[in-house]
């Protein structure tokens, strides 16, 4: 009987059925906790992805010495790409720099006839790691033919600070919610177990092992976790889809990039499944431990 897992599984199902309201409450609480953790995690994930996009736009501008010929200026690209932290390097000619200036600052076309010669050839350099921007800026300046650079170090430091703070807050809140979930589920299952304390005491007195008594509750917690994970995943998908449509239909939120749920549904499902099982089984084991001390 000790290894009859079919028996234990049926007992776990019967336990859920005999305490229908409390089992429903446990599932509801678990779904709510999973949904809160999942929503916050997805918000943090999307915020981090948007920060990465902004980081990619934050680049070093390297201005070429005006005495270099066009061919010599373009030849600098090979040297700049050799710098370790450089992700990509794009050459911008004087004419392109003039056109960009006119497009950005000249609404009335007053400067459309500006001589491109007043601008310098330049390179737009994107980095792999923004934390190394100061060192990379020095390396770019050291390249022969680069007259000057412009690196918005304060902006890059701001991006890094926001990313690090968001990461710490996300991990802390998820950990707190996980602990709270186990505590709530443990107390909810403890209430259902309280009704059976006399039965558990009698089983202990007639020689039933702790494992024999514990296994049905483990399966009960497992079922609660699986049902909760499935329900939370479905609700999370509907909520994410609604938010994504709202962002796409809003004119003021077009700058935000929402990662399609299809790209992250695997990790989300795995996260919900793992947390649901952990919370369900962990709560059951925590609840039953007190009543085994007879």
N, C-alpha and C positions, 0 to 999 in steps of 0.2 A: 504493500500500500504506500510505502514511503516514496516509491519511484513512480506511482501511478499519477502522472501529471494530468491525464484526462480527468481523473477524479478531482484533483485540486482545481483545475480550470472550471469544472462544473460548479464546484463549491464557491469559487470566486464570482461566477455569474449569478448564482443563487443569492450570495450576499448582496450584490448590487440590486437584485430584484426585490429582496426582502426589505431593503432600506431605499426604496425608490426615490423619495424626496431628497434624502441626504446625499444619495449618489448623484442625483441631478444637480444639487447644490455644489457638490465637489467638482463636477464637470464644468458647471457654469463659472465657478471661481477660477478654475484652471484655464479655461478659455479666455476669460477676461485678462488674467495675468499674462498669458502667452500673447494675446493681441496687443497689450500695452508694450510688452518687451519687443515684439516684432515691429510695431509701428515706430517706436523710438529708434530701433536699430536701423530701419529702412530710411528714416529721416536723416539719421547720422550718416548713413552710407551715401545717400544722394547729395547731402551737403559736402561730404568729402570729395565726391566726384566732381561737383561744381567748383570746388576749390582747386582741384587738379586742373580743370579747364582754365581757370583764372591764372593759375601758376604758369601754365604753358604760354599764356599770352604775355606774361611778364618776362621780357627779354632784355638782353644787353644790346645797346646800339653802339657799334664800332664805326667811327668816322674815319674815312681814308684820307691820308695826306693829299692835299690838293695838288701837289706837284707831281704826283704819280700819273702816268698815262692810264687810259681806260684798260688797256691790256694788263698793265702791272696791278691795277686795282682789282681786277677780276682774278688775278693769279693769287691774291692773298687768301682766297677761300680755302685752298688746300692747307695752308698753314694754320688757319683758324680751326679747321675741322680736326686737326691733330691734337688740339687741347683736350685733355681727358674728359672734362665735364660737359663738353659741348654736345648737345643732342642733334641739332641741325643748324645750318648757317645759310642765310639767304642774302644774295647780293641785290642791293637796291641802287640803281643808277641815279645820276643827278636829275634826269628827266622824270623818272618815277617818283623821286622825292618831291620835286616841284608839283607834279600832278596830285600827289597825296596831300600836300599842304593846301593847295587850292581847293580840293574837294572837301577838306575838313574845316577850313577856316574862312573860305571866301564864298559867301552865299550870293554875293552880287557880281561875281566874276570880275572884280576890279583888278585882281592880280593874275589873271589868266595869261597875261603876256610876260610874266616874270622870266628873266633869263635864267635857265637852268644852271649856269655857271656860278651863280651865287650859292648854290647848294653843293654839298660834298657827296661823293659816292659813300655808301655806308653798307654795313652788314647788320642784319637782324639775327641775333644769336640766341637760340633757346637752349636751356640747360636741362640736364638730367636731374640734378639735385640743387634746389634753391638754397639749401644751407651752405653750399660751397660757392655762392655768388661772389663774395669778396675776393676769394682766391682766384676764381675764374676771371674776374674783372682785371685783376693784376696781370694774369697770364696773357689776356687779350691786349692789354696796354703794351706789354713787352714785345709784341709782334712788330717787326720792322714794317713801316708803312701805315700803321694805325696812329692817327694824330690824336684822337681823343675817344673817350667812351662815355656812355651814359647808362648807369645802372640804378634802378629804383630800389635800393637796398631796404629802405624803410617799408616799402610796400611788400617786398618779399618776406621780410621779418614779420610783418603783420599777418600775412597768409599762414606762415608757419606757426605763429602763436595761436591763431584761431583753430588751425587743424589739430594742434596738440591738445588744446583745451577741450575741443569737441570730442576728441578721442578719449581723454581721461573721464569726462563727464559721462559719455556713453557707457564705458566699461563699468564705472561706479554704479550707475543707475540700473544697468542690467544685472549686476551682481546683487544689488539690494532687492530688486524685484524677484530674483530667483530665490533668495533666502526667504522673502516674505511669502512667496508661493508655496514653498515646502512647509513653512510654518502653518499657513492657512489650511492646506490640504491635510497636514498631519492632524490638526485639531478637528477638522471636519470628519475625517475618517475615525478619529478617536471617539467622536460622539456616536457613530454607528457601532463601534466596537464596544462601547460602554454597555449597550443593551445585551451583549453576549458575554459579559465578564463572568457571570456564574457558570455558563457553559464551558468557557475556557478553563475556569478553576477546576471544574469536575473532570475535564479531559486531562488536566495536569495530574490530578490525584490518582487517576486510573492508569497512569503511566505513559500518556501521549507525549511524544518528544516535542521540543520547541519547534523543530522544523516542520513536523506534521501540522501543528497549529498555525504556523506562520505562513505556509505556502498559499493557502486560499486567499489570504489578505494581500500577498504579493501579486497574485493574479488579478485580484480586484483592483489594486492600484495600477497594474499594467493596463487593464482595460480602460480605466478612467483616463490614463495618460494618452492611450491611442485614440480614444473617442475625442478627447479634448484637442489633441493635435490636429486631427482631421477637420473638426469644426472650426478651430482657430485659423487653419490654413485657408479654408473656404471664405471665411469672413475677411481675412487679411487680403485675399485676392480681390474681393468685391470692393473693399475700402480703398485699396491701392489704385484700382481701375477708376473709381469715382474721383479720387484726388488728381490722377493723371489727366482725366478728361477736363476737370475744372481748370487745371493749369494751362492746358492746351487752348481752352476757350477764352482764357483771360488775356486781355491785351497788356496788362501791367506785369504779368508773370512770364512773358515770353522769353525773358533772359534765362529763366531757370531751365535746366535740362533734367528731365525725369527719366531714369533708366527704365526701359521696358521690363515689365514683370517677367516676361518669358526668359529674359537673360539671368534672372536671379531666383526663379521659382525652385530650382533644385536645392541651392543652399538654404532657402527659407523653409522648404519642406523638411530638410534634414535637421535644421535647427529646432523647428517645432516638435519633430518626432523625438529627438534626443532629450529636449527639455521636458516634454510631456511625460516620457517614460521615467526620467530621473525624478521628476516631481511626484508622479503617481506612486512609484515603488518606494521612493525615499519617504514620502509621507506615510505610506502604509507601514513600513518597517519602524518608523519612529513612533507611530500610534500604538502598535501591537506590543512594543517592547515593555511598556509599563505593566500590561496585563499578564505578561509571562512571568512576572516576579511574584509567584504565589508560594 
